[in-house]
Amino acid sequence: MRPVLPILIPLMTAVAALLAWRWRGVQRWVSLLGAVALLIAALTLLTSVWRDGIQVVQIGSWPAPFGITVVADLFSAIMVALAGLMGSAVAIYSLSSMDAEREKFGYYPLLHILLMGVCGAFLTGDLFNLYVWFEVMLMASFVLLVLGGERAQIEGAIKYVTLNLMSSALFLAAVGILYGMAGTLNMADLAQKLKNVHHPGLVTTLSMLFLVAFGIKAAVFPLFFWLPASYHTPPVAVSAIFAGLLTKVGVYALIRVFTLLFVHDVGYTHTLILIIAGLTMITGV
């Protein structure tokens, strides 16, 4: 159950904070305790993976590749631990910085729903559920952006959600094509089946769809134009969780699919990613 706890803890925290919506003080302590519990669970998971190797849970006891698989390897466990650390830092900072208006309209439940989406994206073992967790993050982050209702926030949120919806549409289209080609969306199963695909050009084209979809979410060059308009408008605590986690999920997804699935034409795909990464660093985004 250890790989599931970093997903369940933010969910339970969000529900508890929502039930306590009339009492701001209770919400604050629920949020803080939930964030600390997430950090402890994440560090425990990281220790377990380091000591015992990859941790796998089949949700509902359905075997892979048919069921929902939660997988924690060293890479994902490190990212979950960083998410727990960032969530704890933001929860502590929010105690003294978040205004009453945003607290009243669901800041704390939304923060933990966002953390749930981030941890779910890091721990999922199949592409469709990666899409689901991206959408959980998108919904929570959009509401966090518009809390307060200032004009600059609304404008930034519109740009943010428009580009990210485009990214989600590309991602879903790529997932559908990939499923039609391989008959599975489990990443471990896909890694084996894509080796036997007899249309390498089609796989390379498909990898470019994933590159654009995840590149928008990671705000890489030249797909970063939504980020400067969005991240400066919300409060510092919200901007911190966005900058510290959201784009990193996009980077994680890029690394995951291009080291596990799309390894048939590394001379082209990985060189392109290297160039994009260099341009992203040079342009300062």
N, C-alpha and C positions, 0 to 999 in steps of 0.2 A: 504493500500500500504506500510505501514511501514516495514513489514518483507521483502519486495522485495528490498527496497532501498540499504541495504548493499551489494546486488548483482549487482544492476544496476550502482551504483556509481563507483566501480572499473572498470566495463566494459566501461562506458563512459570516464573515465579517461584514460584507456589504448588506446581507439580509438583516443582521443584528443592528447595524447602524440605521438602516431604513425603518426598522420597527421602533427605534428610539428617536425618530425625526423631531419630536416635540421638545426633546431635551438636548440642547447643544452640548452641554458638559458631558453627558453620557456618550454622545456620538464621538466626541473627541477621544475619550478613553477607550472606547471600543475600537476606534481606528488605530490608536497607538498600540494597543495590545495585539490586535490582529496583524499589524505590520511586524511587530517583534516576533510573534509566533511564526509568521511566514519566513522571516530571516532564520530563525532556529531550525525550522523544517528544511529550508534550503541548504543550510550548512550541514545538517545531518545527512541529507541526501548526497551532498558532495563528498562527505567523508565515506559514506557507504559505497559510492561508485568508485572512489579512489582505492578503497580496500578490497571490494568484492567484484568489481567490474560492472558491466552494463546491467541496469535494472529495468525490467519489463513487466508491465501489468496489462492484461487483456480485460477490458471493461465488459462486464456481463458474461465473462467466461467464454466469449466467442473467440475462436482461434484466429490468428492472423492467417491470411490477409483479409478475412471476411469481417472481423470485428474492429472495434476502435482500440488502437494500441497506444499506450503511453510508454515512452522510452526515455530513459535517462542515461546518456553516456557522459563522458567527462566534459565534453564541449557544452552540451546542454545543461549539465549540472552547474558548471561555472557560470553560465549566463543566468540561470535561475538564482544562484547565490547573489550575483550582482543586482538582479531585480529586487531581491529581498532587502539588500543593503540600501539601494536607492529608495525603495518604498518606505523603509524605516526612517531614513533621513528626511524625506518629504513629510511623513506623518508627524515627526517631531517639530519640524519647521512650521507646519500648518497650525500647530497649537497656538502660536503667538502671532501669526501673520494673516490667517484667513479671516475675512470679514464676515459679519453675522449674516448678511444677505445671501452670500454663496453657501454658507453652512446650512441655512434654512432650506435652500432649494436642492440639496442632495449632493454637496461636494464630497463628503466622506464615502457614501455608498458608491459613487461614480469612480472615485480614486481606486477603490478596491476591486471594482468590476474591471477597471483598466489593468490592474495588476494581475487579475485572474486571466485576462486575455493574453497578456504578455507571457506569463508562465505556461499557459496552455500552448501557445505557439512554440515555445522552446522545447516542450516535452512531447508534442504529438508525434506519432509515428507514421502518419499518412497525410497526403496532400490535401484531401478534402477537408479534414479537420483543421489543417493549417489555415485554409480559407475561412472556416467558421471562426477561428480565434482572431484572425485579422478583422473580421466584421465586428466581433465583440469589442475589440480595441477601437475600431473606427467609431462605433456608436457612442461609447463612453467618452472618447476624446473629443468628439464633436460637441457633446453637451457641456463638457468641461470648458471648451473654448468659448461657448456663448453665455455661460453663467455670468451674470452681471448686466448683459444686454447693451453694452456700449457699442457705438457705431463701428469703431475700429475692430472690435472683437467680431462683430457680425460679418464684416467684410473679409477679415482673415479666415473666419470659419467657413465661409462660402467657397473661397479658393481652396482651402484645405480639403473639404469634403468632396468638391467636384473632382479634383485631381485624384484623390484616393478612391473615389467610386470608379473612375476610369481604370485605375490600377486593378481594382477588384474585378472589374468586368474582363480585363485581359487575363487575369489570373484564372478566373473561372472558365473562360474559353480554352485556355491552355490545358487546364485540368481535364475538361471534357474530351479534348482531342487526344490527350495522353491516355485517358481511360479507354477510348475507342481503339487505340493502337495496342495497348498492353493488356487490357482487361483487369487491371488492378490499380489502386492508388496507394497501397502500402509501400513506403519508401524502400524498405529492405527487399521486398519482392520486386519492385520496379528496377532496382539496381541489377538484379539478375536478368530480368526479362529484356531490358533495353540492350543488353549485350548481344541478343539474338535477333534484333530488328534489322531487316534487310534494306532499310531506306534511311541511310545515315544523313542524307540531305534534309529529310523531313524532321528528323530528330534535332538537327542543328537549328532549323527554322523554329521548331517548338521551343528550343532553349532560349532563342532570342525573345520570344513572348514572355517567358519567365524573367528574363533579364530586364525587360522594360517594366513589367509589373512590379517586381521587387525593387527595381531601381528607383521608381517613383516613391515607393514607401521608404526607401533608404535615403532619398534625396541626394542621389549621386549626380554628377555632371552628365548631361545638361538638363536633368529632370528635377532640379532642386528649386525651381522658381516659386513654388508654393510655400516653401519653408520660411523665408524672411518675412513674408506677409502675415504669417500665422503665429509664429512663436513669440513675437514681442508683445502681443496684445493681451494675453491672460496674466493673472498674478504670477509672481516669481515661483511659487510652489508648483503651479501647473506647468509653467515653462520648463522647470527643472525636470519634472517627470517625463515631459515630452522629449526634451533634448537628451536626457539620460537613457531613455528606454525605447521610445517608439521607432526612431530611425534605426536603432541597433537591431530591432527585430527584423527589419528589412535586410540589413547586412547579414544577419544570421541565416535568413532564408536563402540568400544568394550563396553563401558559403556552403550551406547544407546541400542544395540541389546540384551545385556545380562541382562538388567533390564526391558526391554519392551517385548521382544519376547521369549527368551530362559530362561524361569523361571520354567519349569516343572521338572527340575532335578538339583536344586541349590546345593544339597549336593555334587554332582560331579563337575558340570561345574564351580560353583563359588569358590569352594575350590581349583580347579586347577588354576583358575585365581589368587587367593590369593597367591598361591605358586609361580607362575610365576612372579607376581608383587614383591614379596619379593626377589627372586633371581635376578631380574632386578636391584633392588636398591642395593643389596649386591655387584653385579659385577660392579657397578659404571657406567652403560650406561645411 
